[in-house]
Amino acid sequence: MSNRPAEILSAIDRRLWRDLGFADPEPEILRFLPMLVVAWSDGRVGTPETNTIRDRARELPSHLRAWLDERLKHPPGPYFRFQVTHLLAFMCSTWSDQERDGCRDWTETGSRWADELIQDQGWFRRVIGGVAREQADLATLNAAMGEHGIYVSDRIWALARGAHAEAEPRRVVFCHADGDQVNQAVGIAFEGDEEHLAVGTMQALARDEDLDQKHVAALLGRSKHLRENERWILLGEQFFRAARPLTPIQRETLELAMTRSCGCGFEECSFAELAYLEDALSIDARWTSWVAGQVEELHIDRDEVVRPQIPGTFYAPRAKVKATVEQKLVAGPPGLGFRVLDLVAGGEGDARGAHLRLATPVITQEPATPECVQWIARFLPAMVDPWTQLVLDEDGPRWVAEVLPEMATRPATSFEALLPGRSLLVPPWVWFRAAEALGVRFFTGKRKQTS
């Protein structure tokens, strides 16, 4: 890592600090990050933990105390422990020997304070079952700092920030129906001259099962401060928890299939971990790919859009892709709208020129309205189901579902365009990555944005 050009290291450094909300590096906060990670490991922070962290922060500058207070008041989001792990690992791997000697106290103190926090609250955490997660998170942080490199936690963070920049990412999916569930493995294989590895998640998807509306409303209520894509990742996690857990045999079946497809070992990660990796790849490498089962595929970068599917297809191999964001939101139920990302492949006069329109829901009122919550609970699972393709119809009805009776063994050989005024309705995390990969600055719905 230390052999990489200084400008590349500087760009990664700035990105990592920005992920945590800092415009510039703030080394003094490093020792507090492990405490925050273990404090939030079980999704809640008690008053004793808050008091302990604030007491240690008395000597910090006021702007860092304010940042720490905000992180103690609100859950930091699904990516926080990944961002902290990678920042600490990156700092340790890029410090010179002199800097490492001068800064070692920050990382060692942070680890010691985090361990003390676990021990002080251990009796309470054991009662509610959170101490094991805290210890696991602290062990991951210690491994990151101790190795003086960013190869940590199955190397996901190394992949996310370009340690394998020479490797080409490729989406791999295996899907298997099992009664009222779909067992699905989704991963990314990295193929390079020196290394070939794959990471991904294995999940059971409950078919025709709505999310619990009370859980959706509660989650939206306590995540208003997060970036929008992270709010939806939390909802996605909520959906995946609704299915029956995979059995050992099912897991083995998925893992073997992914190993064969990837041509290498397959390292499992969580849904949030994979989302973090994909978000980083879309921002930093301009890469995104979406595969639902074996029926449809969407791969987007600055030069290519490919999507074979039945029905409604867009296919533009190696064509120049332009992207625009419509200047209005398509109206939905009260408190909910739909963004539209319009992709145009091919220039003027190009016979291959075609459009692919991707739509995704956006929450337009806070707190979320009952109608908004009801729509999310009903239709978010359908957007994730590999047998179902939702299509937004701007002229009405507002959305229609194309339900596939069975999985196709291969994509269609004929390509059929979407009808005018219709857009493929995709999960928000897919929409955000497509926008990022194409360099589109997405908007909140409260202000207009041109590309």
Protein Blocks (a to p, Z undefined) as FASTA:
>chain_A
ZZpcfklmmmmmmmmmmmnopabdcfklmmmmmmmmmmmmnopacfklmmmmmmmmmmpc
fklmmmmmmmmmpcgbjklmmmmmmmmmmmmmmpcfklmmmmmmmmmmmmmmmmmmmmmm
mmmmmmnopmmmmmmmmmmmmmmmmnopabeghhlmmmmnopammbccddddddddehja
ccdddddddddfkbccdddddddddehiacdfklmmmmmmmmmmpcfklmmmmmmmmmmm
mpccddfklmmmmmmmmmmmnopacddddfklmmmmmmmmmmmnopacddehjlbccddd
fkbccddddehiaddehiacdddddfbdcdddehiacddddddehiehiakbccdddddd
ddfbdcddfklmmmmmmmmmmmmmmkbccdddfkopfbdcdddfbdcfbdcfbdcdddeh
iacdddfklmmmmmmmnopacdehlaccdZZ
